[in-house]
């Protein structure tokens, strides 16, 4: 699975931090919505197209938080 994008709401701490990830594997696209940092709770969504996955990302980023797109690390070799 390849991570394509990562957004963060810019807040620190288990109660405030939120992340949204866009990933792909072959023809399938996945969006992960995570609250609470690395030990937090995640919700996963699966899509057949990048456009549908990006529509979900836009919906998840809508709101009062100031979302930032973070760089994706290159794959390990």
Biopython code that builds the backbone (N, CA, C, O; Angstrom):
import numpy as np
from Bio.PDB.StructureBuilder import StructureBuilder

atoms = [
    (1, "UNK", "N", (0.843, -1.168, 0.000)),
    (1, "UNK", "CA", (0.000, 0.000, 0.000)),
    (1, "UNK", "C", (0.897, 1.242, 0.000)),
    (1, "UNK", "O", (1.881, 1.309, 0.737)),
    (2, "UNK", "N", (0.552, 2.197, -0.815)),
    (2, "UNK", "CA", (1.337, 3.427, -0.956)),
    (2, "UNK", "C", (0.564, 4.607, -0.383)),
    (2, "UNK", "O", (-0.590, 4.840, -0.742)),
    (3, "UNK", "N", (1.208, 5.342, 0.506)),
    (3, "UNK", "CA", (0.578, 6.549, 1.044)),
    (3, "UNK", "C", (0.829, 7.692, 0.081)),
    (3, "UNK", "O", (1.973, 7.970, -0.276)),
    (4, "UNK", "N", (-0.238, 8.356, -0.340)),
    (4, "UNK", "CA", (-0.121, 9.450, -1.303)),
    (4, "UNK", "C", (-0.152, 10.824, -0.642)),
    (4, "UNK", "O", (0.597, 11.716, -1.039)),
    (5, "UNK", "N", (-1.014, 11.007, 0.364)),
    (5, "UNK", "CA", (-1.173, 12.322, 1.002)),
    (5, "UNK", "C", (-1.435, 12.131, 2.488)),
    (5, "UNK", "O", (-1.905, 11.080, 2.925)),
    (6, "UNK", "N", (-1.119, 13.173, 3.258)),
    (6, "UNK", "CA", (-1.364, 13.173, 4.698)),
    (6, "UNK", "C", (-1.691, 14.606, 5.110)),
    (6, "UNK", "O", (-0.955, 15.539, 4.790)),
    (7, "UNK", "N", (-2.793, 14.766, 5.815)),
    (7, "UNK", "CA", (-3.191, 16.064, 6.349)),
    (7, "UNK", "C", (-3.266, 15.970, 7.862)),
    (7, "UNK", "O", (-3.598, 14.921, 8.413)),
    (8, "UNK", "N", (-2.954, 17.081, 8.535)),
    (8, "UNK", "CA", (-2.959, 17.153, 9.992)),
    (8, "UNK", "C", (-3.633, 18.460, 10.388)),
    (8, "UNK", "O", (-3.447, 19.483, 9.729)),
    (9, "UNK", "N", (-4.419, 18.426, 11.467)),
    (9, "UNK", "CA", (-5.149, 19.626, 11.877)),
    (9, "UNK", "C", (-4.284, 20.620, 12.647)),
    (9, "UNK", "O", (-4.799, 21.641, 13.102)),
    (10, "UNK", "N", (-2.997, 20.357, 12.808)),
    (10, "UNK", "CA", (-2.087, 21.313, 13.425)),
    (10, "UNK", "C", (-2.152, 21.370, 14.936)),
    (10, "UNK", "O", (-1.546, 22.250, 15.548)),
    (11, "UNK", "N", (-2.874, 20.452, 15.548)),
    (11, "UNK", "CA", (-3.006, 20.463, 17.001)),
    (11, "UNK", "C", (-2.251, 19.293, 17.604)),
    (11, "UNK", "O", (-2.196, 18.204, 17.032)),
    (12, "UNK", "N", (-1.668, 19.540, 18.778)),
    (12, "UNK", "CA", (-0.912, 18.517, 19.485)),
    (12, "UNK", "C", (-1.756, 17.939, 20.601)),
    (12, "UNK", "O", (-2.680, 18.585, 21.095)),
    (13, "UNK", "N", (-1.441, 16.745, 20.985)),
    (13, "UNK", "CA", (-2.120, 16.128, 22.118)),
    (13, "UNK", "C", (-3.124, 15.085, 21.685)),
    (13, "UNK", "O", (-3.731, 15.168, 20.617)),
    (14, "UNK", "N", (-3.277, 14.103, 22.548)),
    (14, "UNK", "CA", (-4.144, 12.973, 22.234)),
    (14, "UNK", "C", (-5.592, 13.374, 21.992)),
    (14, "UNK", "O", (-6.267, 12.770, 21.158)),
    (15, "UNK", "N", (-6.072, 14.369, 22.696)),
    (15, "UNK", "CA", (-7.480, 14.745, 22.561)),
    (15, "UNK", "C", (-7.749, 15.651, 21.377)),
    (15, "UNK", "O", (-8.872, 15.683, 20.874)),
    (16, "UNK", "N", (-6.753, 16.387, 20.920)),
    (16, "UNK", "CA", (-6.979, 17.396, 19.886)),
    (16, "UNK", "C", (-6.506, 16.997, 18.493)),
    (16, "UNK", "O", (-7.056, 17.472, 17.499)),
    (17, "UNK", "N", (-5.505, 16.139, 18.404)),
    (17, "UNK", "CA", (-4.895, 15.837, 17.107)),
    (17, "UNK", "C", (-5.829, 15.011, 16.222)),
    (17, "UNK", "O", (-6.502, 14.083, 16.672)),
    (18, "UNK", "N", (-5.838, 15.397, 14.925)),
    (18, "UNK", "CA", (-6.580, 14.642, 13.905)),
    (18, "UNK", "C", (-5.695, 14.534, 12.668)),
    (18, "UNK", "O", (-4.963, 15.466, 12.332)),
    (19, "UNK", "N", (-5.770, 13.391, 11.997)),
    (19, "UNK", "CA", (-5.030, 13.159, 10.766)),
    (19, "UNK", "C", (-5.950, 12.518, 9.740)),
    (19, "UNK", "O", (-6.866, 11.771, 10.086)),
    (20, "UNK", "N", (-5.691, 12.823, 8.467)),
    (20, "UNK", "CA", (-6.395, 12.177, 7.354)),
    (20, "UNK", "C", (-5.323, 11.712, 6.375)),
    (20, "UNK", "O", (-4.433, 12.478, 6.006)),
    (21, "UNK", "N", (-5.417, 10.453, 5.956)),
    (21, "UNK", "CA", (-4.448, 9.851, 5.039)),
    (21, "UNK", "C", (-5.153, 9.388, 3.768)),
    (21, "UNK", "O", (-6.274, 8.882, 3.819)),
    (22, "UNK", "N", (-4.492, 9.562, 2.641)),
    (22, "UNK", "CA", (-4.953, 9.032, 1.360)),
    (22, "UNK", "C", (-3.928, 8.000, 0.910)),
    (22, "UNK", "O", (-2.742, 8.300, 0.780)),
    (23, "UNK", "N", (-4.404, 6.776, 0.674)),
    (23, "UNK", "CA", (-3.513, 5.682, 0.265)),
    (23, "UNK", "C", (-4.108, 4.962, -0.939)),
    (23, "UNK", "O", (-5.307, 5.045, -1.209)),
    (24, "UNK", "N", (-3.240, 4.258, -1.651)),
    (24, "UNK", "CA", (-3.691, 3.473, -2.792)),
    (24, "UNK", "C", (-2.980, 2.120, -2.801)),
    (24, "UNK", "O", (-1.857, 1.977, -2.319)),
    (25, "UNK", "N", (-3.671, 1.145, -3.362)),
    (25, "UNK", "CA", (-3.114, -0.190, -3.551)),
    (25, "UNK", "C", (-3.750, -0.736, -4.824)),
    (25, "UNK", "O", (-4.908, -1.153, -4.826)),
    (26, "UNK", "N", (-2.978, -0.728, -5.901)),
    (26, "UNK", "CA", (-3.545, -1.147, -7.185)),
    (26, "UNK", "C", (-4.619, -0.167, -7.618)),
    (26, "UNK", "O", (-4.372, 1.036, -7.702)),
    (27, "UNK", "N", (-5.819, -0.681, -7.895)),
    (27, "UNK", "CA", (-6.932, 0.165, -8.332)),
    (27, "UNK", "C", (-7.805, 0.646, -7.179)),
    (27, "UNK", "O", (-8.778, 1.364, -7.409)),
    (28, "UNK", "N", (-7.483, 0.272, -5.960)),
    (28, "UNK", "CA", (-8.290, 0.651, -4.805)),
    (28, "UNK", "C", (-7.674, 1.854, -4.105)),
    (28, "UNK", "O", (-6.453, 1.993, -4.032)),
    (29, "UNK", "N", (-8.539, 2.716, -3.594)),
    (29, "UNK", "CA", (-8.135, 3.914, -2.867)),
    (29, "UNK", "C", (-8.702, 3.842, -1.457)),
    (29, "UNK", "O", (-9.822, 3.377, -1.246)),
    (30, "UNK", "N", (-7.916, 4.307, -0.501)),
    (30, "UNK", "CA", (-8.301, 4.222, 0.905)),
    (30, "UNK", "C", (-8.097, 5.571, 1.586)),
    (30, "UNK", "O", (-7.105, 6.260, 1.346)),
    (31, "UNK", "N", (-9.045, 5.933, 2.431)),
    (31, "UNK", "CA", (-8.941, 7.132, 3.247)),
    (31, "UNK", "C", (-9.016, 6.672, 4.704)),
    (31, "UNK", "O", (-9.901, 5.908, 5.088)),
    (32, "UNK", "N", (-8.069, 7.156, 5.498)),
    (32, "UNK", "CA", (-8.095, 6.886, 6.935)),
    (32, "UNK", "C", (-8.293, 8.204, 7.662)),
    (32, "UNK", "O", (-7.566, 9.168, 7.424)),
    (33, "UNK", "N", (-9.274, 8.243, 8.546)),
    (33, "UNK", "CA", (-9.512, 9.385, 9.422)),
    (33, "UNK", "C", (-9.110, 8.943, 10.829)),
    (33, "UNK", "O", (-9.696, 8.014, 11.385)),
    (34, "UNK", "N", (-8.105, 9.617, 11.401)),
    (34, "UNK", "CA", (-7.600, 9.209, 12.713)),
    (34, "UNK", "C", (-7.722, 10.368, 13.699)),
    (34, "UNK", "O", (-7.370, 11.505, 13.382)),
    (35, "UNK", "N", (-8.216, 10.075, 14.877)),
    (35, "UNK", "CA", (-8.294, 11.051, 15.965)),
    (35, "UNK", "C", (-7.455, 10.545, 17.121)),
    (35, "UNK", "O", (-7.559, 9.377, 17.495)),
    (36, "UNK", "N", (-6.619, 11.411, 17.695)),
    (36, "UNK", "CA", (-5.862, 11.040, 18.873)),
    (36, "UNK", "C", (-4.441, 10.611, 18.623)),
    (36, "UNK", "O", (-3.841, 9.984, 19.496)),
    (37, "UNK", "N", (-3.874, 10.914, 17.485)),
    (37, "UNK", "CA", (-2.481, 10.562, 17.222)),
    (37, "UNK", "C", (-2.298, 9.093, 16.908)),
    (37, "UNK", "O", (-3.255, 8.398, 16.565)),
    (38, "UNK", "N", (-1.067, 8.620, 17.026)),
    (38, "UNK", "CA", (-0.744, 7.250, 16.609)),
    (38, "UNK", "C", (-1.460, 6.189, 17.440)),
    (38, "UNK", "O", (-1.678, 5.076, 16.960)),
    (39, "UNK", "N", (-1.824, 6.513, 18.668)),
    (39, "UNK", "CA", (-2.557, 5.562, 19.512)),
    (39, "UNK", "C", (-4.060, 5.801, 19.487)),
    (39, "UNK", "O", (-4.804, 5.213, 20.272)),
    (40, "UNK", "N", (-4.498, 6.664, 18.584)),
    (40, "UNK", "CA", (-5.904, 7.042, 18.548)),
    (40, "UNK", "C", (-6.789, 6.043, 17.829)),
    (40, "UNK", "O", (-6.401, 4.905, 17.566)),
    (41, "UNK", "N", (-7.979, 6.501, 17.522)),
    (41, "UNK", "CA", (-8.997, 5.694, 16.860)),
    (41, "UNK", "C", (-9.077, 6.078, 15.387)),
    (41, "UNK", "O", (-9.053, 7.259, 15.042)),
    (42, "UNK", "N", (-9.173, 5.062, 14.516)),
    (42, "UNK", "CA", (-9.244, 5.311, 13.079)),
    (42, "UNK", "C", (-10.543, 4.792, 12.492)),
    (42, "UNK", "O", (-11.118, 3.806, 12.955)),
    (43, "UNK", "N", (-10.985, 5.492, 11.456)),
    (43, "UNK", "CA", (-12.099, 5.030, 10.620)),
    (43, "UNK", "C", (-11.540, 4.926, 9.208)),
    (43, "UNK", "O", (-10.802, 5.802, 8.757)),
    (44, "UNK", "N", (-11.896, 3.851, 8.515)),
    (44, "UNK", "CA", (-11.357, 3.588, 7.184)),
    (44, "UNK", "C", (-12.478, 3.590, 6.146)),
    (44, "UNK", "O", (-13.587, 3.122, 6.403)),
    (45, "UNK", "N", (-12.161, 4.127, 4.975)),
    (45, "UNK", "CA", (-13.097, 4.190, 3.861)),
    (45, "UNK", "C", (-12.381, 3.663, 2.621)),
    (45, "UNK", "O", (-11.208, 3.970, 2.408)),
    (46, "UNK", "N", (-13.072, 2.877, 1.806)),
    (46, "UNK", "CA", (-12.495, 2.268, 0.610)),
    (46, "UNK", "C", (-13.259, 2.753, -0.619)),
    (46, "UNK", "O", (-14.486, 2.851, -0.603)),
    (47, "UNK", "N", (-12.510, 3.056, -1.691)),
    (47, "UNK", "CA", (-13.114, 3.611, -2.900)),
    (47, "UNK", "C", (-12.531, 2.956, -4.145)),
    (47, "UNK", "O", (-11.412, 2.443, -4.130)),
    (48, "UNK", "N", (-13.305, 2.984, -5.213)),
    (48, "UNK", "CA", (-12.862, 2.426, -6.496)),
    (48, "UNK", "C", (-12.153, 3.444, -7.376)),
    (48, "UNK", "O", (-11.586, 3.079, -8.406)),
    (49, "UNK", "N", (-12.174, 4.726, -6.983)),
    (49, "UNK", "CA", (-11.517, 5.745, -7.805)),
    (49, "UNK", "C", (-10.860, 6.801, -6.919)),
    (49, "UNK", "O", (-11.269, 7.029, -5.781)),
    (50, "UNK", "N", (-9.834, 7.436, -7.475)),
    (50, "UNK", "CA", (-9.151, 8.510, -6.756)),
    (50, "UNK", "C", (-10.091, 9.682, -6.530)),
    (50, "UNK", "O", (-10.066, 10.294, -5.463)),
    (51, "UNK", "N", (-10.929, 10.006, -7.527)),
    (51, "UNK", "CA", (-11.859, 11.125, -7.382)),
    (51, "UNK", "C", (-12.812, 10.925, -6.205)),
    (51, "UNK", "O", (-13.060, 11.855, -5.438)),
    (52, "UNK", "N", (-13.342, 9.715, -6.067)),
    (52, "UNK", "CA", (-14.261, 9.435, -4.964)),
    (52, "UNK", "C", (-13.537, 9.549, -3.620)),
    (52, "UNK", "O", (-14.090, 10.074, -2.654)),
    (53, "UNK", "N", (-12.299, 9.054, -3.565)),
    (53, "UNK", "CA", (-11.522, 9.153, -2.332)),
    (53, "UNK", "C", (-11.233, 10.607, -1.992)),
    (53, "UNK", "O", (-11.327, 10.998, -0.828)),
    (54, "UNK", "N", (-10.883, 11.414, -2.988)),
    (54, "UNK", "CA", (-10.609, 12.831, -2.743)),
    (54, "UNK", "C", (-11.862, 13.586, -2.320)),
    (54, "UNK", "O", (-11.776, 14.530, -1.535)),
    (55, "UNK", "N", (-13.022, 13.185, -2.828)),
    (55, "UNK", "CA", (-14.280, 13.786, -2.367)),
    (55, "UNK", "C", (-14.451, 13.550, -0.867)),
    (55, "UNK", "O", (-14.866, 14.452, -0.139)),
    (56, "UNK", "N", (-14.133, 12.348, -0.409)),
    (56, "UNK", "CA", (-14.231, 12.034, 1.021)),
    (56, "UNK", "C", (-13.219, 12.854, 1.815)),
    (56, "UNK", "O", (-13.546, 13.371, 2.883)),
    (57, "UNK", "N", (-12.000, 12.976, 1.306)),
    (57, "UNK", "CA", (-10.979, 13.781, 1.987)),
    (57, "UNK", "C", (-11.474, 15.213, 2.147)),
    (57, "UNK", "O", (-11.378, 15.782, 3.234)),
    (58, "UNK", "N", (-12.002, 15.799, 1.080)),
    (58, "UNK", "CA", (-12.493, 17.176, 1.149)),
    (58, "UNK", "C", (-13.594, 17.312, 2.197)),
    (58, "UNK", "O", (-13.633, 18.304, 2.925)),
    (59, "UNK", "N", (-14.479, 16.337, 2.281)),
    (59, "UNK", "CA", (-15.552, 16.369, 3.276)),
    (59, "UNK", "C", (-14.978, 16.282, 4.696)),
    (59, "UNK", "O", (-15.449, 16.973, 5.599)),
    (60, "UNK", "N", (-13.972, 15.440, 4.890)),
    (60, "UNK", "CA", (-13.378, 15.288, 6.216)),
    (60, "UNK", "C", (-12.588, 16.528, 6.648)),
    (60, "UNK", "O", (-12.503, 16.824, 7.839)),
    (61, "UNK", "N", (-12.019, 17.240, 5.698)),
    (61, "UNK", "CA", (-11.224, 18.426, 6.022)),
    (61, "UNK", "C", (-12.080, 19.673, 6.185)),
    (61, "UNK", "O", (-11.580, 20.721, 6.595)),
    (62, "UNK", "N", (-13.348, 19.570, 5.871)),
    (62, "UNK", "CA", (-14.259, 20.704, 5.981)),
    (62, "UNK", "C", (-14.565, 20.965, 7.452)),
    (62, "UNK", "O", (-14.942, 20.042, 8.175)),
    (63, "UNK", "N", (-14.413, 22.183, 7.896)),
    (63, "UNK", "CA", (-14.706, 22.507, 9.280)),
    (63, "UNK", "C", (-13.777, 23.576, 9.817)),
    (63, "UNK", "O", (-13.051, 24.218, 9.058)),
    (64, "UNK", "N", (-13.802, 23.767, 11.133)),
    (64, "UNK", "CA", (-13.062, 24.886, 11.734)),
    (64, "UNK", "C", (-11.550, 24.671, 11.866)),
    (64, "UNK", "O", (-10.818, 25.642, 12.057)),
    (65, "UNK", "N", (-11.067, 23.439, 11.770)),
    (65, "UNK", "CA", (-9.631, 23.201, 11.923)),
    (65, "UNK", "C", (-8.852, 23.778, 10.756)),
    (65, "UNK", "O", (-9.362, 23.880, 9.640)),
    (66, "UNK", "N", (-7.597, 24.159, 11.028)),
    (66, "UNK", "CA", (-6.701, 24.657, 9.983)),
    (66, "UNK", "C", (-5.813, 23.511, 9.527)),
    (66, "UNK", "O", (-4.727, 23.307, 10.068)),
    (67, "UNK", "N", (-6.271, 22.771, 8.541)),
    (67, "UNK", "CA", (-5.573, 21.568, 8.067)),
    (67, "UNK", "C", (-4.326, 21.940, 7.287)),
    (67, "UNK", "O", (-4.306, 22.927, 6.552)),
    (68, "UNK", "N", (-3.280, 21.129, 7.459)),
    (68, "UNK", "CA", (-2.019, 21.296, 6.726)),
    (68, "UNK", "C", (-1.691, 19.991, 6.029)),
    (68, "UNK", "O", (-1.833, 18.909, 6.599)),
    (69, "UNK", "N", (-1.255, 20.109, 4.794)),
    (69, "UNK", "CA", (-0.798, 18.907, 4.096)),
    (69, "UNK", "C", (0.662, 18.670, 4.468)),
    (69, "UNK", "O", (1.498, 19.566, 4.345)),
    (70, "UNK", "N", (0.954, 17.473, 4.916)),
    (70, "UNK", "CA", (2.316, 17.097, 5.290)),
    (70, "UNK", "C", (2.953, 16.315, 4.156)),
    (70, "UNK", "O", (2.253, 15.677, 3.370)),
    (71, "UNK", "N", (4.273, 16.360, 4.064)),
    (71, "UNK", "CA", (4.968, 15.587, 3.034)),
    (71, "UNK", "C", (4.881, 14.104, 3.355)),
    (71, "UNK", "O", (4.850, 13.687, 4.513)),
    (72, "UNK", "N", (4.843, 13.348, 2.309)),
    (72, "UNK", "CA", (4.837, 11.895, 2.442)),
    (72, "UNK", "C", (6.279, 11.429, 2.329)),
    (72, "UNK", "O", (7.013, 11.858, 1.438)),
    (73, "UNK", "N", (6.681, 10.544, 3.243)),
    (73, "UNK", "CA", (8.037, 9.995, 3.184)),
    (73, "UNK", "C", (8.170, 9.069, 1.985)),
    (73, "UNK", "O", (7.249, 8.309, 1.688)),
    (74, "UNK", "N", (9.304, 9.122, 1.293)),
    (74, "UNK", "CA", (9.501, 8.182, 0.191)),
    (74, "UNK", "C", (9.547, 6.749, 0.725)),
    (74, "UNK", "O", (9.958, 6.529, 1.865)),
    (75, "UNK", "N", (9.130, 5.775, -0.084)),
    (75, "UNK", "CA", (9.148, 4.385, 0.382)),
    (75, "UNK", "C", (10.547, 3.924, 0.760)),
    (75, "UNK", "O", (11.530, 4.327, 0.139)),
    (76, "UNK", "N", (10.634, 3.085, 1.774)),
    (76, "UNK", "CA", (11.935, 2.520, 2.189)),
    (76, "UNK", "C", (12.417, 1.530, 1.132)),
    (76, "UNK", "O", (11.621, 0.831, 0.505)),
    (77, "UNK", "N", (13.716, 1.486, 0.950)),
    (77, "UNK", "CA", (14.262, 0.549, -0.038)),
    (77, "UNK", "C", (15.093, -0.471, 0.626)),
    (77, "UNK", "O", (15.640, -1.350, -0.039)),
]
sb = StructureBuilder()
sb.init_structure("model")
sb.init_model(0)
sb.init_chain("A")
sb.init_seg("    ")
for serial, (resi, resn, name, xyz) in enumerate(atoms, 1):
    if name == "N":
        sb.init_residue(resn, " ", resi, " ")
    sb.init_atom(name, np.array(xyz, "f"), 0.0, 1.0, " ", f" {name:<3s}", serial, name[0])
structure = sb.get_structure()
